[in-house]
């Protein structure tokens, strides 16, 4: 079985949990004999044929342009970084090379395709919703437009059995590939716009999410929490939804022993600094805990649109060097900051899953997580608190600081638990979804029958 997979992140392209989730699931799918043609929003028109487990790190690359492919094959690269630079990959997805396509050009191309190819009235409505809303001046929208146009080449020139598209950024590409190839499409929803925005959010994104999930043959939700969200908010048929929880497999070369950077306890926030993740709650916790435990250190690791606000607010609260910002961290830096921590917190307002608590627990770090998260469905050895209950968060953190032996033991229990939550199990479930849908897509000939 071969899968054409569209995703916006994959190491070394990491902005959040999506990249590591795709890495873990693809690696385990390859173990099961599922081949993957991986498509990323790179500057060059390429794909990555992943056939062996080691390919997830090597990222073998093929250019669709035969001239460029010949040039690529003839070059000798001194490092993976040099190769990635040649094909247009950077370590941060937001820094992808600028691509340009006007809304008028984009809409015209999609309209022509709609008029020529789509006969079914329901498909036309979904296609129009997608094309009408994939417009705007934002850089990210422009890049999604280009990514969507490129999908026609991949769908026409590659051989595959199924399409797997991750989140709204790639749903339009998946829709095009499904229509061109006639192959089934799986839409994987890692986070909805309601989650990211902490409320209504961008209406364009909502409509693209709805169109993609409605057009798909199966929808994979990362938790029961997310499944309920897409049924209630997007009216997606429960019969096409499959729940496959994320996992975390610790790297083989990981170092597990602690390496302190401060004498006192360290409390860690690791993730995007956005409204969804509840950074303002973390800041309030820090202020109140530090009043009782001035030797503690709070670390906010990551980047996001609320970063500057958090920096100003921490200064206003006069937390000084007791509340620290790291900025963007690569994988090795993430490992080091986790190993230096004692308590991990995830105060998300709405978290479809949340891989970072699993990562922290895998290193033996005691975790406190929001009840409004998918990860709370799969772990037992962690504190679970409503994101808004700052009093209880403060009490719990203070209790763990006052009882270091209990904190250490809970961390060890969590580590044992998480080491049993493996991507291999999730990949088995994914493969079953694939096998269920690896049938020719039927034309609607009877009411209610596909």
C-alpha positions as CSV (number, residue, x, y, z in Angstrom):
1,X,0.0,0.0,0.0
2,X,1.2,3.5,-0.9
3,X,-0.1,6.7,0.6
4,X,0.3,10.2,-0.8
5,X,0.7,12.3,2.3
6,X,0.3,16.1,2.4
7,X,1.5,17.8,5.6
8,X,2.7,21.3,6.6
9,X,5.3,20.0,9.0
10,X,7.8,17.2,9.2
11,X,11.3,17.3,10.8
12,X,13.3,19.4,10.3
13,X,10.2,21.6,9.6
14,X,8.7,21.9,13.1
15,X,6.5,24.6,14.5
16,X,4.5,22.6,16.9
17,X,3.2,19.1,17.7
18,X,2.1,18.3,14.1
19,X,5.7,17.8,12.9
20,X,6.5,15.2,15.6
21,X,3.1,13.5,15.2
22,X,3.7,13.0,11.5
23,X,7.2,11.8,12.1
24,X,6.1,9.2,14.6
25,X,3.2,7.9,12.7
26,X,5.1,7.7,9.3
27,X,8.0,5.9,10.9
28,X,5.6,3.3,12.4
29,X,3.6,3.0,9.2
30,X,6.8,2.2,7.3
31,X,7.5,-0.7,9.8
32,X,4.1,-2.1,8.8
33,X,5.0,-2.0,5.1
34,X,3.0,1.1,4.2
35,X,4.9,3.2,1.8
36,X,4.6,7.0,1.9
37,X,5.1,9.7,-0.7
38,X,5.5,12.8,1.5
39,X,4.7,16.3,0.2
40,X,5.8,19.4,2.1
41,X,5.5,23.1,1.3
42,X,9.1,23.3,0.1
43,X,10.4,26.0,-2.3
44,X,11.2,23.4,-4.9
45,X,8.6,21.1,-6.6
46,X,9.6,17.9,-4.9
47,X,8.3,14.9,-3.0
48,X,10.0,12.4,-0.7
49,X,9.5,8.7,-1.4
50,X,9.7,7.0,2.0
51,X,10.1,3.3,1.7
52,X,12.3,2.2,4.7
53,X,12.2,3.3,8.4
54,X,15.5,5.1,8.1
55,X,14.1,7.3,5.3
56,X,12.2,9.4,7.9
57,X,15.6,10.9,8.9
58,X,17.3,10.8,5.5
59,X,14.4,12.2,3.5
60,X,15.2,10.9,0.0
61,X,14.1,13.6,-2.5
62,X,12.7,13.5,-6.0
63,X,12.2,16.6,-8.2
64,X,9.2,16.4,-10.6
65,X,11.3,18.4,-13.1
66,X,13.7,15.8,-14.7
67,X,16.3,18.5,-15.4
68,X,16.4,19.6,-11.8
69,X,16.4,16.0,-10.7
70,X,19.5,15.3,-12.8
71,X,21.2,18.4,-11.3
72,X,20.2,17.2,-7.8
73,X,21.5,13.7,-8.3
74,X,24.8,15.0,-9.6
75,X,25.5,17.2,-6.6
76,X,27.4,16.0,-3.5
77,X,26.2,17.5,-0.2
78,X,28.4,17.9,2.8
79,X,25.5,17.7,5.3
80,X,21.8,17.2,5.5
81,X,21.4,20.9,6.2
82,X,23.1,21.7,2.9
83,X,20.8,19.3,1.1
84,X,17.7,20.9,2.8
85,X,18.8,24.3,1.8
86,X,19.1,23.2,-1.8
87,X,15.6,21.9,-2.0
88,X,14.1,24.8,0.0
89,X,13.6,23.5,3.5
90,X,14.3,25.6,6.6
91,X,14.0,24.7,10.3
92,X,11.0,27.0,10.9
93,X,7.9,26.6,8.6
94,X,7.1,30.3,8.8
95,X,10.4,31.0,6.9
96,X,9.5,29.1,3.7
97,X,10.5,30.9,0.6
98,X,8.0,33.6,-0.5
99,X,5.8,32.4,-3.3
100,X,3.3,34.6,-5.1
101,X,-0.1,33.9,-6.8
102,X,-2.8,36.5,-6.9
103,X,-6.3,35.8,-5.6
104,X,-7.7,36.4,-9.1
105,X,-5.3,33.9,-10.6
106,X,-6.0,31.3,-7.9
107,X,-9.8,31.7,-8.1
108,X,-9.8,31.5,-11.9
109,X,-7.8,28.3,-11.9
110,X,-10.0,26.6,-9.3
111,X,-13.2,27.9,-11.0
112,X,-12.0,26.4,-14.4
113,X,-11.3,23.1,-12.7
114,X,-14.7,23.2,-10.9
115,X,-16.6,23.9,-14.1
116,X,-14.7,21.2,-16.1
117,X,-14.4,18.3,-13.6
118,X,-17.1,18.5,-10.9
119,X,-20.5,17.1,-11.8
120,X,-22.0,16.2,-8.5
121,X,-23.9,19.1,-6.8
122,X,-22.6,18.3,-3.3
123,X,-19.0,18.2,-4.5
124,X,-19.5,21.5,-6.3
125,X,-20.8,23.2,-3.1
126,X,-17.8,21.9,-1.1
127,X,-15.4,22.9,-3.9
128,X,-16.9,26.4,-4.1
129,X,-16.7,26.8,-0.3
130,X,-13.0,25.8,-0.4
131,X,-12.1,28.0,-3.4
132,X,-14.1,31.0,-2.1
133,X,-12.4,31.0,1.2
134,X,-8.8,30.2,0.2
135,X,-8.2,33.9,-0.5
136,X,-6.4,36.7,1.3
137,X,-3.3,38.8,1.5
138,X,-1.6,36.8,4.3
139,X,1.6,35.0,3.4
140,X,0.3,31.7,4.8
141,X,-2.7,31.9,2.5
142,X,-0.5,32.5,-0.5
143,X,1.6,29.5,0.3
144,X,-1.5,27.3,0.8
145,X,-2.7,28.4,-2.7
146,X,0.6,27.3,-4.3
147,X,0.6,24.1,-2.3
148,X,-2.9,23.4,-3.6
149,X,-2.0,24.1,-7.2
150,X,1.0,21.7,-7.0
151,X,-1.2,18.9,-5.8
152,X,-2.5,18.5,-9.3
153,X,1.0,17.5,-10.5
154,X,1.5,15.0,-7.7
155,X,-2.0,13.5,-8.2
156,X,-1.4,13.1,-11.9
157,X,2.2,11.8,-12.0
158,X,2.5,9.6,-8.9
159,X,1.1,6.2,-8.2
160,X,-0.7,5.7,-4.9
161,X,-3.6,4.0,-3.2
162,X,-4.8,6.6,-0.8
163,X,-4.5,10.3,0.1
164,X,-3.8,11.4,3.7
165,X,-4.0,15.2,4.4
166,X,-3.1,16.8,7.7
167,X,-5.1,19.8,8.9
168,X,-6.7,22.6,7.0
169,X,-3.5,23.8,5.3
170,X,-3.4,20.7,3.2
171,X,-7.1,19.9,2.8
172,X,-7.5,21.8,-0.5
173,X,-4.5,19.8,-1.9
174,X,-6.1,16.6,-0.7
175,X,-9.4,17.5,-2.3
176,X,-7.8,18.2,-5.7
177,X,-5.8,14.9,-5.5
178,X,-8.9,12.9,-4.6
179,X,-10.8,14.3,-7.5
180,X,-8.0,13.9,-10.1
181,X,-6.9,10.4,-9.0
182,X,-10.2,8.9,-7.9
183,X,-8.4,7.6,-4.8
184,X,-10.0,7.8,-1.3
185,X,-9.0,10.7,1.0
186,X,-8.4,10.7,4.7
187,X,-8.5,14.0,6.5
188,X,-6.6,14.1,9.7
189,X,-7.7,16.8,12.1
190,X,-5.0,17.7,14.7
191,X,-6.6,21.0,15.7
192,X,-9.6,23.0,14.7
193,X,-9.8,26.8,14.2
194,X,-12.0,26.8,17.4
195,X,-9.0,25.3,19.3
196,X,-6.4,27.6,17.8
197,X,-8.5,30.8,18.3
198,X,-10.1,30.0,21.6
199,X,-13.4,30.9,20.0
200,X,-14.9,31.7,16.5
201,X,-11.6,32.5,14.9
202,X,-11.2,33.0,11.1
203,X,-14.4,32.1,9.2
204,X,-12.3,31.2,6.1
205,X,-10.4,28.5,7.9
206,X,-13.7,27.1,9.4
207,X,-15.2,26.7,6.0
208,X,-12.0,25.1,4.5
209,X,-11.9,22.7,7.4
210,X,-15.6,21.9,6.9
211,X,-15.1,21.4,3.1
212,X,-12.1,19.2,3.6
213,X,-13.6,16.9,6.2
214,X,-16.9,16.7,4.3
215,X,-15.1,15.9,1.0
216,X,-13.0,13.2,2.7
217,X,-13.9,9.5,2.9
218,X,-12.7,9.2,6.5
219,X,-11.8,11.8,9.1
220,X,-9.2,10.9,11.8
221,X,-9.6,12.8,15.1
222,X,-6.8,12.7,17.6
223,X,-9.1,12.4,20.6
224,X,-12.7,11.9,21.7
225,X,-12.6,15.6,22.6
226,X,-11.8,16.5,19.0
227,X,-14.3,14.1,17.6
228,X,-17.1,15.7,19.6
229,X,-15.9,19.1,18.5
230,X,-16.1,18.3,14.8
231,X,-19.5,16.6,15.1
232,X,-21.0,19.5,17.1
233,X,-19.3,22.4,15.4
234,X,-18.8,21.1,11.8
235,X,-21.8,18.7,11.6
236,X,-19.5,15.9,10.3
237,X,-21.2,12.5,10.1
238,X,-20.1,10.4,13.1
239,X,-20.0,7.3,10.8
240,X,-16.9,8.6,9.0
241,X,-14.9,9.7,12.1
242,X,-12.2,7.4,13.5
243,X,-10.3,8.2,16.7
244,X,-6.6,7.6,16.7
245,X,-4.8,9.0,19.7
246,X,-1.3,10.4,19.3
247,X,1.7,8.8,21.0
248,X,5.3,9.5,21.8
249,X,8.2,7.3,21.1
250,X,11.4,8.5,22.8
251,X,14.4,8.7,20.5
252,X,16.9,5.9,20.8
253,X,19.7,8.3,21.6
254,X,17.8,10.2,24.2
255,X,19.5,11.0,27.5
256,X,17.2,10.5,30.4
257,X,19.2,11.7,33.4
258,X,18.4,15.1,34.8
259,X,20.8,18.0,34.2
260,X,19.9,20.9,36.4
261,X,20.5,24.5,35.3
262,X,19.1,26.1,38.5
263,X,19.3,25.1,42.1
264,X,15.6,25.6,42.8
265,X,12.6,23.8,41.2
266,X,11.9,24.5,37.5
267,X,8.4,24.7,36.1
268,X,8.2,24.5,32.3
269,X,5.7,25.7,29.6
270,X,6.6,24.1,26.2
271,X,4.6,25.0,23.1
272,X,3.4,27.8,20.9
273,X,2.8,31.0,22.8
274,X,-0.8,31.5,21.6
275,X,-4.2,32.0,23.1
276,X,-5.0,28.3,22.7
277,X,-2.2,27.2,25.0
278,X,-3.2,29.4,27.9
279,X,0.2,31.3,28.4
280,X,-1.5,34.1,30.4
281,X,-2.7,31.5,32.9
282,X,0.9,30.2,33.2
283,X,2.1,33.7,33.9
284,X,-0.4,34.2,36.6
285,X,0.5,30.9,38.2
286,X,4.2,32.0,38.1
287,X,3.5,35.2,39.9
288,X,1.5,33.5,42.7
289,X,3.8,30.5,43.1
290,X,6.9,32.7,43.2
291,X,5.4,34.7,46.1
292,X,5.5,31.5,48.1
293,X,8.6,29.9,46.5
294,X,11.0,32.6,45.4
295,X,13.7,30.1,44.6
296,X,11.6,28.6,41.8
297,X,12.1,29.3,38.1
298,X,9.4,29.4,35.4
299,X,10.4,28.8,31.8
300,X,8.3,29.6,28.7
301,X,9.8,27.7,25.8
302,X,8.5,28.4,22.3
303,X,7.3,31.2,20.0
304,X,4.0,32.6,19.0
305,X,1.9,35.7,18.4
306,X,1.5,36.3,22.2
307,X,5.2,36.2,22.9
308,X,5.7,40.0,23.0
309,X,2.6,40.4,25.2
310,X,3.9,37.7,27.7
311,X,7.3,39.5,27.8
312,X,5.6,42.8,28.6
313,X,3.3,41.2,31.2
314,X,6.1,39.4,32.9
315,X,8.0,42.7,33.2
316,X,4.9,44.4,34.5
317,X,4.6,41.7,37.2
318,X,8.3,42.3,38.0
319,X,9.2,38.6,37.7
320,X,12.7,39.5,36.4
321,X,15.0,36.5,35.9
322,X,12.6,34.2,37.6
323,X,10.4,34.0,34.5
324,X,12.5,33.1,31.4
325,X,11.8,33.0,27.7
326,X,13.8,30.6,25.4
327,X,12.4,31.4,22.0
328,X,12.3,28.7,19.3
329,X,14.1,25.4,20.3
330,X,15.3,22.6,18.1
331,X,14.8,19.0,19.1
332,X,18.1,18.7,21.1
333,X,17.4,21.9,22.9
334,X,13.9,20.7,23.7
335,X,15.4,17.6,25.3
336,X,17.8,19.6,27.3
337,X,15.2,22.0,28.7
338,X,12.9,19.1,29.6
339,X,15.8,17.3,31.4
340,X,16.4,20.5,33.4
341,X,12.8,20.8,34.6
342,X,10.9,19.4,37.5
343,X,7.2,20.1,36.6
344,X,5.6,20.5,33.2
345,X,2.3,22.4,32.8
346,X,-0.2,22.4,29.9
347,X,-2.9,25.0,30.7
348,X,-4.5,24.9,27.3
349,X,-7.9,26.4,26.8
350,X,-8.7,23.9,24.1
351,X,-6.2,21.2,23.2
352,X,-7.2,18.5,20.7
353,X,-4.4,16.3,21.9
354,X,-1.1,17.7,23.2
355,X,2.0,15.6,22.5
356,X,4.4,17.7,24.7
357,X,3.0,16.3,28.0
358,X,3.8,12.8,26.7
359,X,7.3,14.0,25.8
360,X,7.8,15.5,29.3
361,X,6.5,12.4,31.0
362,X,8.7,10.2,28.9
363,X,11.7,11.9,30.5
364,X,10.2,11.4,34.0
365,X,8.9,15.0,34.4
366,X,5.8,15.3,36.5
367,X,3.0,16.8,34.5
368,X,-0.1,19.0,35.2
369,X,-2.5,19.1,32.2
370,X,-5.7,20.9,31.3
371,X,-8.9,18.8,31.5
372,X,-9.7,20.5,28.2
373,X,-7.2,18.3,26.3
374,X,-7.2,15.1,24.4
375,X,-4.1,13.8,26.1
376,X,-6.0,13.7,29.4
377,X,-7.9,10.8,27.9
378,X,-4.8,8.6,27.6
379,X,-2.7,9.3,30.7
380,X,-3.4,8.5,34.4
381,X,-0.2,9.6,36.2
382,X,-0.7,13.3,35.7
383,X,-2.7,16.0,37.5
384,X,-5.7,17.1,35.4
385,X,-7.2,20.6,36.2
386,X,-9.6,22.9,34.4
387,X,-7.5,25.5,32.6
388,X,-9.4,28.4,34.3
389,X,-8.9,27.1,37.9
390,X,-5.7,29.1,38.6
391,X,-6.1,28.6,42.4
392,X,-5.9,24.8,42.0
393,X,-2.9,25.0,39.6
394,X,-1.1,27.2,42.1
395,X,-1.9,24.8,45.0
396,X,-0.8,21.8,43.0
397,X,2.5,23.3,41.9
398,X,3.2,24.5,45.4
399,X,2.3,21.1,46.8
400,X,4.8,19.4,44.4
401,X,7.5,21.9,45.3
402,X,6.9,21.2,49.0
403,X,7.0,17.4,48.5
404,X,9.9,16.7,46.1
405,X,9.8,13.0,46.8
406,X,6.2,12.7,45.7
407,X,7.0,14.9,42.6
408,X,9.8,12.5,41.7
409,X,7.7,9.4,42.2
410,X,4.8,10.7,40.1
411,X,7.3,11.5,37.4
412,X,8.7,8.0,37.4
413,X,5.2,6.5,37.3
414,X,4.3,8.7,34.4
415,X,7.5,7.7,32.5
416,X,6.6,4.0,32.8
417,X,3.1,4.7,31.6
418,X,4.1,6.8,28.6
419,X,6.7,4.3,27.4
420,X,3.7,2.0,26.8
421,X,1.9,4.6,24.6
422,X,3.7,3.9,21.3
423,X,3.2,5.1,17.7
424,X,3.3,1.4,16.6
425,X,-0.1,0.9,18.2
426,X,-1.5,4.1,16.6
427,X,-0.1,3.0,13.2
428,X,-1.9,-0.3,13.4
429,X,-5.2,1.6,13.8
430,X,-4.2,4.0,10.9
431,X,-3.5,1.0,8.7
432,X,-6.9,-0.4,9.4
433,X,-8.5,2.9,8.4
434,X,-6.5,2.9,5.2
435,X,-7.5,-0.7,4.4
436,X,-11.1,0.1,5.0
437,X,-11.0,2.9,2.5
438,X,-8.6,1.5,-0.1
439,X,-11.4,0.9,-2.5
440,X,-12.3,2.8,-5.7
441,X,-14.3,5.9,-4.9
442,X,-17.8,5.3,-6.2
443,X,-20.0,7.8,-8.0
444,X,-23.2,8.8,-6.3
445,X,-25.9,6.9,-8.1
446,X,-28.5,6.5,-5.4
447,X,-29.7,8.9,-2.8
448,X,-27.7,8.4,0.4
449,X,-25.3,5.9,-1.2
450,X,-21.7,6.6,-2.1
